[in-house]
Amino acid sequence: MLNDEICKLRDKLNKSIEKGEDYSVIYELSVQLDELIAKYYNDLKNNKKKLAWIAL
């Protein structure tokens, strides 16, 4: 699930920060995480619209 991917990537990002990895690595992980979070909320919004349509 998308939520699991977000959690795994967040953990990977946190570990790379703790290790003091190169900024470019941290930045790339951060961008990937932002994209997954945006997709999660977009999917959530679309699912709510579908449910509202079905309820009518």
C-alpha positions, 0 to 999 in steps of 0.5 A: 500500500501507499501508506507502507511505501511512505513509512519506509521512505520516511525511515530511509530519509531519517536514517540518511539524515542521521548518518550525515549523508550527502545533501543530494541524497537527502534531497532526492529522498525528500522529493520522492517522499513529497511525491508519495504523500501528494499521491496519497492525498490525491488518491484519498480525495478521489476516493471521497468523491467516488464515495459521495457519488455512490451515496447519491 
